Amino acid sequence: MFTTITLLFFATVPQYAPGDTVWETQLWGEMMSSPSVGPNGNIYIATQEWGGVIYRIDGPTGDVLAWNYTPGAVEHAPAIADNGLVYVNTLRQSVYKGLDAGGNPIYVAGRATTCAFDAATLEQIWETEIPGSKRGTWASDNSPIIGHNNRIYTGFVLMPGDATDTSAPVVSMDALTGEIKSTTATSGWIACPGVIDEDGHVYYGAEDAINISVNHEDVGAAPVYQGNFLCFDGADPASGIGTDPMNLLWSFHADGDFGSPVGYCDGIVYSTCRDGHLYGFEKDTGAVFVDFDMGTPSWTGTTIGRMPSGNPVLYTATHNAEFITAGFTDYKKSILAIEVDAATGNSSLLWEYESKSLHNGFSFGNPLLDDQGNLYFNDGGGFIYSLRADTGAENWFLSTSLQASGVAGPTMTEDGLLILTRSDGIIMAIESNGNHVADDLPWPKYKRNMRATGNLNDPIRELFYLERPELIAGAATTLTVHGMQSIRGYIAYSLTGPGYATVAALGYCFNNLDAARLLTSVTRNPVTARGTYIATVPAGAAGLDIYMQAFEPNQESMVMHCVIQ
């Protein structure tokens, strides 16, 4: 199922230079998705071929810690919630289920689902198919986005070969059970990961399916379809309650479809389009604030940094690998840095860097910005680039395999390892020029943060988290607190789910940890440094489902779902 390839052995800790490969791990199946990183440094990735497999991988070593089959193929990044679950969307490709008595492989039809896995064990918790959908018709060709209102959101598409119904839904689900709470029909196919802004509005780009023939192949190679950009009222502030159903607030129609991951900054939501433009829309009205003509189609996501003046800088790329499109004669394969005047929306090209790949364009994911002002990206020809974000000057580039394309954007661990995937099933770690993902920029990577939640209300990096404890009624429990530095934080238990800024009135909270007591309280309990703490679980609490959460000022850890034994 997997093989870890150790490249170098040293008696002491090896010293790597930027651009050096630190580890490679061979996984089972083609990888099209970006990796995600949990607050404990574990990497989550899922594969596509023959259904799919989801993995939890140790960040420093590349060792596989856990894995499980998925209900179908996975093309987009896992989304890691703070409720102890990891979410993926799946496609209808066949799923390998083992061997029969004669040693022959068993395959079953994959399902187009949204599903949830336990973040620690990767045990599947639930899966949801869209009611009334026809097998062979619907697919979930994007990554879930995570709300703060016990909701997750996703969009669905029609599979090629069925254009009898040209609408597809945007769906909200209960994050803990998968129950569908809202289904809103759209006039197109949702094939890009969306985002949630500070007011809880949910944004998606779509392909307008009205003009699509029965088979994509019938209309020529890589045609450009018209597209729509959509805004819904997801009602997702940190203290919000989900709105059922979701309502379409505004839409924008373009001459090309929107398939890129969406980005957001200062009240403007950004997306590239296959009409050759990069658009920025005012969040409340949908008015076009930015319209930059790239000259070449793009489905690459938009990463957002800042100039010293405070103006946003948009980093994206052109000429994605599979889209050689009629009507465009200049097939630029370039990384672009575009400055936007924050007052007027006027945009200008700062610099352009051309791909070294002869035939394949850049990935569909986002570039990544680190804390030292470096930009990282990969292309469909197997090249990886490190550039200065301010000038586009080349730090280094690396060719991993000309036969193994990289169509997903990179991520980075807390110790500065750049994590990338290849279509041949290799996940790899490369020494970067920085320490970690930039956490002082609006949108520094794919789906903005390490956990790939796509939610502006989530921190980019989780610095403070708890190790999962074993909770036994009537017994003392050791709590292990991790953090990047000595900090003051809080630990709490809740019987009703994540409490965020406050803990539910009926929740169990750790109080006076040094006195080893677990009491019913709404007071969060101070932790002055990382380390271990002891608390006693009430004897009558066996069988209770509880949610453990750590807090620090302006940061929240991932919440873990636990059951008292």
C-alpha positions in Angstrom: 0.0 0.0 0.0 2.9 2.4 0.6 6.7 2.5 0.8 8.8 5.1 2.6 12.0 5.8 0.7 14.8 7.1 2.9 17.2 9.1 0.8 20.0 9.8 3.2 21.2 8.3 6.4 23.3 10.2 9.0 24.5 9.3 12.4 23.6 12.9 13.4 20.7 15.0 12.3 21.3 15.7 8.6 21.6 19.3 7.4 19.6 20.1 4.3 20.0 23.0 1.9 16.9 24.7 0.4 15.8 22.6 -2.5 17.1 19.3 -1.1 14.7 16.4 -0.9 14.3 15.3 2.7 12.0 12.3 2.2 9.8 10.6 -0.4 6.9 8.2 0.3 5.3 6.0 -2.3 1.5 5.8 -1.8 -1.1 3.7 -3.6 -2.9 5.5 -6.4 -2.6 8.7 -8.4 -2.6 11.9 -6.4 -4.3 15.0 -7.7 -5.0 16.8 -4.4 -3.0 19.2 -2.3 -1.8 18.0 1.1 -3.3 19.4 4.4 -1.6 19.6 7.7 -3.2 19.2 11.1 -2.2 21.1 14.3 -0.1 18.1 15.4 2.0 18.3 12.3 0.5 15.2 10.6 -0.1 15.4 6.9 -3.4 14.3 5.4 -3.7 13.3 1.7 -6.0 11.1 -0.4 -5.5 9.3 -3.7 -7.6 8.9 -6.8 -6.8 5.7 -8.6 -9.1 2.7 -8.2 -11.4 4.6 -5.8 -9.2 6.2 -3.3 -7.2 5.9 -0.1 -6.8 8.5 2.7 -3.5 8.7 4.6 -2.2 10.3 7.8 1.5 10.8 7.5 4.2 11.9 9.9 5.5 15.3 8.8 9.2 15.0 9.8 9.7 11.5 8.4 7.1 10.7 5.8 6.1 7.5 7.7 2.4 6.4 7.2 0.7 6.5 10.5 -2.8 5.5 9.4 -4.8 4.8 6.2 -8.3 3.8 5.1 -10.2 3.4 1.8 -12.5 6.2 0.7 -15.9 5.6 -0.9 -14.6 6.9 -4.3 -11.7 8.7 -5.9 -10.5 12.0 -4.3 -9.2 14.9 -6.4 -9.1 17.7 -3.8 -7.5 18.3 -0.4 -8.8 16.9 2.8 -10.4 19.6 5.0 -9.4 19.2 8.7 -12.0 20.5 11.1 -11.6 21.4 14.8 -14.2 18.7 15.8 -11.7 15.9 15.3 -12.9 15.0 11.8 -11.3 15.1 8.4 -13.6 15.6 5.4 -13.2 14.7 1.7 -15.3 14.7 -1.4 -15.3 11.6 -3.6 -15.9 10.7 -7.3 -17.5 7.7 -8.8 -14.4 5.7 -9.8 -14.1 2.0 -8.8 -12.9 1.3 -5.3 -10.5 -1.5 -4.5 -11.9 -3.7 -1.6 -9.2 -6.4 -1.3 -8.8 -9.9 -2.7 -11.3 -12.7 -3.0 -10.6 -16.3 -2.0 -8.7 -16.9 -5.2 -6.4 -13.9 -4.8 -8.2 -11.8 -7.4 -8.8 -8.1 -6.7 -12.3 -7.0 -5.8 -13.7 -3.7 -7.1 -17.0 -2.1 -6.3 -18.6 1.0 -7.9 -17.4 4.2 -6.3 -19.8 6.7 -4.9 -20.0 10.5 -5.2 -20.1 11.5 -1.6 -19.0 13.9 1.1 -17.6 11.8 3.9 -15.9 12.2 7.3 -13.0 10.3 9.0 -11.7 10.4 12.5 -8.5 12.6 12.4 -6.5 10.2 14.6 -7.5 6.7 13.4 -9.0 7.5 9.9 -12.0 5.4 10.8 -14.9 6.5 8.5 -17.6 8.2 10.6 -20.2 9.0 8.0 -20.8 9.5 4.3 -23.5 11.3 2.4 -24.7 11.0 -1.2 -27.1 13.5 -2.6 -30.7 12.2 -2.4 -32.3 11.6 -5.8 -29.0 11.8 -7.7 -28.4 9.3 -10.5 -25.4 7.1 -10.2 -23.1 8.1 -13.0 -24.4 11.7 -12.9 -23.3 13.5 -9.8 -19.8 14.0 -8.6 -18.1 16.0 -5.8 -15.2 17.4 -7.7 -14.0 19.9 -5.1 -12.9 20.1 -1.5 -15.4 20.7 1.4 -15.2 24.0 3.2 -15.8 24.1 6.9 -18.2 26.5 8.8 -18.3 27.6 12.4 -22.0 26.8 12.6 -21.8 23.0 12.6 -22.0 23.1 8.9 -19.8 22.0 6.0 -20.4 23.1 2.5 -19.8 21.5 -0.9 -20.8 21.8 -4.5 -21.5 19.0 -7.0 -21.1 18.6 -10.7 -22.6 16.5 -13.6 -20.3 13.8 -14.9 -19.4 14.1 -18.6 -21.8 12.2 -20.7 -25.0 13.4 -19.1 -26.3 16.9 -19.9 -30.0 16.2 -19.5 -30.0 18.1 -16.3 -27.8 21.2 -16.4 -28.1 22.2 -12.8 -26.2 21.0 -9.8 -26.6 21.7 -6.1 -24.6 23.6 -3.4 -25.2 21.6 -0.2 -24.8 22.3 3.5 -24.5 19.4 5.8 -24.4 18.8 9.6 -20.6 18.5 10.3 -21.0 15.8 12.9 -23.6 13.5 11.2 -23.5 14.3 7.5 -27.3 15.1 7.5 -28.2 17.4 4.6 -29.5 20.7 5.9 -29.8 22.6 2.7 -29.7 22.0 -1.1 -29.6 25.0 -3.4 -29.8 24.4 -7.1 -27.5 26.4 -9.4 -27.3 26.8 -13.2 -23.9 25.1 -13.4 -21.4 22.7 -12.2 -19.5 23.5 -9.0 -15.9 22.3 -9.7 -13.8 24.6 -7.5 -13.2 24.8 -3.8 -15.0 27.7 -2.3 -14.4 30.1 0.6 -16.2 31.5 3.6 -15.8 35.2 4.5 -15.9 36.9 7.9 -19.7 37.3 7.6 -20.3 33.7 6.8 -21.0 34.2 3.1 -20.1 31.2 0.9 -18.5 31.7 -2.5 -18.1 29.3 -5.4 -17.1 29.4 -9.0 -19.1 27.3 -11.5 -19.2 26.0 -15.0 -22.4 27.0 -16.8 -23.6 23.6 -18.0 -26.4 24.9 -20.3 -24.2 24.8 -23.4 -22.5 21.5 -22.8 -23.0 18.7 -25.2 -23.6 15.1 -24.2 -19.9 14.3 -24.2 -17.1 16.8 -23.7 -15.3 15.1 -26.6 -18.1 16.1 -29.0 -17.2 19.8 -28.8 -13.5 19.6 -29.4 -10.5 19.4 -27.2 -10.7 21.4 -24.0 -13.5 23.8 -24.9 -14.2 27.0 -22.9 -17.6 26.9 -21.4 -19.4 29.9 -20.0 -19.3 30.3 -16.2 -20.9 31.8 -13.1 -19.5 33.1 -9.9 -21.9 32.6 -7.0 -22.4 34.0 -3.5 -24.6 32.4 -0.8 -25.7 33.3 2.7 -24.0 30.6 4.7 -24.3 32.7 8.0 -21.0 31.6 9.4 -19.5 34.1 11.8 -17.7 32.4 14.7 -20.8 32.7 16.8 -23.3 32.1 14.0 -26.0 29.6 13.6 -26.5 27.9 10.2 -29.1 29.2 7.8 -31.3 26.6 6.2 -31.8 26.8 3.3 -28.9 28.7 1.8 -29.9 31.5 -0.4 -28.2 32.8 -3.5 -27.3 36.5 -2.9 -25.7 37.4 -6.2 -24.0 35.9 -9.3 -21.7 37.0 -12.1 -21.8 35.6 -15.6 -18.5 35.2 -17.6 -17.4 33.9 -21.0 -15.4 31.2 -19.3 -15.9 28.8 -16.4 -14.5 29.3 -12.9 -12.6 26.2 -11.8 -9.9 27.7 -9.6 -9.8 27.7 -5.8 -11.3 30.9 -4.6 -9.3 33.5 -2.6 -10.3 36.5 -0.4 -8.9 39.7 0.9 -10.2 43.0 2.3 -13.8 42.5 1.2 -12.9 41.3 -2.3 -13.3 37.7 -3.4 -10.9 36.5 -6.2 -11.0 33.8 -8.9 -9.3 33.1 -12.2 -11.4 32.2 -15.1 -10.9 30.4 -18.4 -11.9 33.5 -20.3 -8.4 34.6 -19.6 -9.3 37.0 -16.8 -8.6 37.2 -13.1 -11.6 38.7 -11.4 -12.1 40.4 -8.0 -15.8 40.9 -6.8 -17.1 43.1 -4.0 -18.3 40.7 -1.4 -21.7 42.3 -0.7 -22.8 43.2 -4.3 -20.8 41.1 -6.7 -19.7 44.3 -8.5 -16.4 43.7 -10.4 -13.6 45.5 -8.5 -10.7 43.9 -10.3 -10.5 42.7 -13.9 -7.0 41.7 -14.9 -6.5 40.3 -18.5 -4.0 37.4 -18.3 -4.3 36.7 -22.0 -4.4 32.9 -21.4 -7.0 30.6 -19.7 -6.3 29.6 -16.1 -7.8 27.4 -13.4 -5.0 28.1 -10.9 -6.0 29.5 -7.5 -5.0 32.9 -6.3 -2.6 33.4 -3.4 -2.7 36.8 -1.8 0.2 38.7 -0.2 0.8 42.4 0.5 3.0 45.2 -0.8 4.8 47.5 1.7 2.1 50.1 0.8 -0.6 47.7 2.0 -1.9 46.9 -1.5 -2.7 43.3 -2.2 -0.5 41.2 -4.5 -2.2 38.4 -6.3 0.0 35.4 -7.2 -1.4 32.9 -9.8 -0.5 31.1 -13.0 -1.6 30.6 -16.6 -2.0 27.7 -19.0 -3.0 24.7 -16.9 -1.8 21.4 -18.2 -5.0 20.0 -19.8 -6.5 23.2 -21.2 -5.1 24.0 -24.6 -8.0 26.1 -25.7 -9.2 27.3 -29.1 -9.3 31.0 -29.4 -6.1 31.7 -27.5 -2.9 31.9 -29.6 -0.5 32.8 -26.8 -0.2 29.8 -24.5 1.8 31.4 -21.8 2.9 29.1 -19.0 3.8 31.7 -16.4 3.6 32.6 -12.7 2.2 36.1 -12.4 2.4 38.6 -9.6 -0.3 41.3 -9.9 -0.5 44.4 -7.7 -4.0 45.7 -7.0 -4.7 49.3 -5.9 -6.7 48.8 -2.8 -8.6 52.1 -3.3 -9.5 51.9 -7.1 -9.1 48.2 -8.0 -6.7 49.1 -10.8 -4.2 46.2 -11.4 -0.8 46.0 -12.9 1.7 43.2 -13.6 4.7 43.3 -11.1 6.6 40.4 -12.6 6.2 37.2 -14.6 8.1 33.9 -14.4 7.9 31.4 -17.3 7.6 27.6 -16.7 10.6 25.5 -17.6 8.2 22.6 -18.6 8.1 22.2 -22.4 4.5 21.0 -22.7 2.6 21.1 -19.4 1.3 24.2 -17.6 1.0 25.0 -14.0 -1.0 23.3 -11.3 -4.6 23.9 -10.4 -3.8 24.7 -6.8 -2.3 27.8 -5.3 1.2 29.0 -4.9 2.5 29.2 -1.3 4.0 32.1 0.5 6.3 31.5 3.5 7.3 33.7 6.4 10.5 34.9 4.7 8.9 36.3 1.6 9.4 33.3 -0.7 6.9 31.9 -3.2 6.7 28.2 -4.1 4.8 26.5 -7.0 4.9 23.4 -9.1 3.8 22.6 -12.7 2.5 19.7 -14.7 5.9 18.8 -16.0 7.3 17.8 -12.6 9.1 21.1 -11.8 9.1 22.8 -8.4 10.0 26.5 -8.1 11.2 28.7 -5.2 11.0 32.4 -6.1 11.3 35.7 -4.3 7.8 37.0 -3.9 8.7 40.6 -4.3 10.8 40.3 -7.5 10.2 36.9 -9.0 13.9 36.2 -8.7 14.7 32.5 -8.8 16.0 30.9 -5.5 16.1 27.4 -7.0 14.1 25.0 -9.1 13.9 21.2 -9.0 12.8 18.6 -11.6 11.3 15.7 -9.7 10.2 13.6 -12.7 9.2 14.6 -16.2 6.8 11.8 -16.2 5.1 12.6 -12.9 3.1 15.8 -13.1 2.3 17.9 -10.1 -1.2 19.3 -10.6 -1.9 20.3 -6.9 -0.5 23.2 -4.9 2.1 22.7 -2.1 1.8 23.1 1.7 4.4 23.5 4.4 5.0 22.0 7.8 5.9 23.9 11.0 9.6 23.0 10.5 9.8 24.5 7.0 9.4 21.3 4.9 7.6 22.0 1.6 5.2 19.1 1.0 4.1 18.3 -2.6 2.4 15.4 -4.4 3.0 13.8 -7.8 0.6 12.0 -10.1 2.7 8.8 -9.7 1.7 8.5 -6.1 4.8 10.1 -4.6 4.4 12.5 -1.7 7.6 14.3 -0.9 9.2 16.8 1.5 11.7 19.4 0.3 13.7 21.8 2.4 12.4 25.3 1.9 13.8 28.8 2.3 11.5 29.7 5.1 10.4 28.5 8.5 6.6 28.0 8.0 3.6 29.3 6.1 3.2 33.1 6.3 0.6 33.8 8.9 0.4 37.6 8.6 -0.9 37.6 5.0 -4.5 37.5 3.8 -4.4 34.2 1.8 -1.0 32.6 1.7 -1.9 29.1 0.3 -4.5 26.7 -1.0 -7.7 27.2 0.9 -5.8 29.7 3.0 -4.7 27.8 6.1 -2.8 24.6 7.1 -6.0 22.6 7.6 -7.5 23.7 4.3 -10.8 24.9 5.8 -11.3 27.7 3.3 -12.7 29.8 6.2 -11.4 33.3 6.8 -12.4 33.0 10.5 -9.9 30.2 11.1 -6.2 30.8 12.0 -3.6 30.1 9.3 -1.4 28.1 11.7 -2.4 26.2 14.9 0.3 26.8 17.5 -1.4 25.3 20.5 -3.1 22.0 20.7 -3.8 19.0 22.9 -2.7 15.4 22.5 -5.7 13.0 22.5 -6.1 11.5 26.0 -7.7 8.3 27.2 -10.6 9.3 29.4 -11.7 6.7 32.0 -14.5 7.4 34.4 -13.3 7.8 38.0 -9.6 7.8 37.0 -6.9 10.4 36.6 -6.2 11.5 33.1 -2.9 13.0 31.8 -3.3 15.9 29.4 -0.4 16.7 27.1 -0.3 20.3 25.8 1.8 21.2 22.8 2.8 24.6 21.5 5.5 26.5 19.7 6.4 28.5 22.7 5.5 29.1 26.4 2.1 30.6 26.3 -1.0 31.1 28.4 -3.9 29.1 27.3 -7.0 27.3 28.4 -8.4 23.8 28.3 -12.1 22.9 28.3 -14.6 20.1 27.9 -18.0 20.5 26.4 -20.8 18.0 26.2 -22.5 19.9 23.4 -19.8 20.3 20.9 -17.1 23.0 20.2 -17.6 26.1 22.3 -15.2 28.5 20.6 -15.0 31.7 22.5 -17.2 30.4 25.3 -17.9 26.9 26.7 -21.4 25.7 26.9 -23.1 26.2 30.3 -23.5 22.5 30.9 -20.1 21.6 29.7 -17.4 19.8 31.7 -14.3 21.9 32.1 -10.9 21.3 33.6 -10.6 23.6 36.6 -7.6 24.0 38.9 -5.6 21.5 36.9 -2.8 21.4 39.5 -5.4 20.2 42.0 -6.4 17.3 39.7 -10.1 18.1 39.6 -12.6 18.0 36.8 -15.6 20.1 37.6 -18.7 21.4 35.9 -17.9 25.0 35.1 -18.0 27.7 32.4 -14.6 29.1 33.3 -11.8 28.2 31.0 -8.7 27.0 32.8 -5.3 28.6 32.5 -2.3 26.7 31.2 0.9 28.7 31.5 3.1 26.5 29.4 3.2 23.4 27.3 3.7 20.2 29.2 1.5 17.7 31.0 -1.4 18.3 33.4 -3.5 15.8 35.5 -7.3 15.9 35.9 -9.7 13.3 37.3 -12.8 12.3 35.3 -16.0 12.0 37.4 -16.9 8.4 38.2 -20.4 8.8 36.8 -19.4 10.1 33.4 -18.9 6.8 31.6 -20.3 6.8 28.1 -20.5 10.5 27.7 -19.4 12.0 24.4 -17.4 15.1 25.0 -15.3 17.6 23.0 -12.0 18.8 24.3 -10.6 22.1 23.1 -7.6 24.2 23.9 -7.6 28.0 23.6 -5.0 30.8 23.5 -5.5 34.5 22.7 -6.5 34.8 19.0 -5.8 31.1 18.4 -7.9 28.0 18.9 -6.7 24.4 18.7 -8.4 21.6 16.9 -11.2 20.2 19.1 -11.1 16.4 19.7 -14.2 14.2 20.0 -13.7 11.8 23.0 -15.9 9.2 24.7 -15.4 8.6 28.4 -14.8 4.9 29.0 
